[in-house]
Amino acid sequence: MYAWIAWTPYDFYRQLVAGGANTRAPMASAWVDEIAVRDMALHGAQLAAAIAYAEGERWLADSPARKDWIYLTRLGQHVAKQSVK
């Protein structure tokens, strides 16, 4: 049975940054999925919604150099760090 876990987009990005995401290195989509599932219990539609929201806010972007990789934008890193305060 799954427990209901309330989360915000900020929680997701804080976890990515805490897990080592930065603007200098793209992240494999599988790694992002692992962080989301392991640390936040985000699956399926919730995970897709979190990623879509981040892309819409320009916190995450597709890597132009690697297929199935994304990267944290400078804005995304700033927002993640500011939301901790």
N, C-alpha and C positions, 0 to 999 in steps of 0.2 A: 504494500500500500504506500502511496506517495503522500508526503506531507505537503501542505500548502506553504510555500515560501514566498514572502513578499520581497520584491527586489526593485531596484530602480536602475535605469541605464548607468547612472554613476557608479553603482555597486559593481557592475560588470567591468567597467573600464578601470576602476581601482584594482580589481583582481588581476586584470591583464598587466597593468603596470607593476603590481606587486610580484607577479610571476616572471617579470623580466622584460616585458614588452617595452620597446623604445622606438624612437623615430629613425634610428640608424639601421635597423635590421628588419626586414619583412618577417612575418610570422606565417608558418604553415597553418592552413585552415584546420588541420587535425589538432594542432597544438591549442588553438583558440577553442575548439570544441572540447578538448580535454579539460582546460581551465574552467569553462562554463559548466561542464557536468560535475567535475570533481569538487570545485569550490562553491558552486552556486546552485547545483541541481537544475540547471537550465537544459531543457531538451526540446527537440523538434521546433514547434511553432514559437515557443518562448525564446529560444536561441535565435531563430531566424528574425524575430521581431527586434531583439536587442541589436543584432548586427545591422539590420535595415535602418533602425533608428540612428545608430552610430554613423552609418554611411550618409544618411540624410543630413546629419548635423556636421558632417565632414570631420568626424573624429577618427574614422577608419576609412581606408581607401584600398582598392584593388592594386596589387603590385603590377606595374607595367612590365616588369622584367620576368616575373615568374607566375605561371598559371597555378591557380588554387592557393595563392599566398595573398595575404593582406598586410597592410602596415598601419601603424598608429601614426596619425598626423601630428604635427607640432601642436595644433589646436587640441587634439584629443589628449595628448600627454598633459598639456596645461590644465585642461578641464578635470582630468583624473586626479592630478595633484591638488588642485584647488578644492575639490569636493571632499578631501580628507580633513580640511581645516574646520 
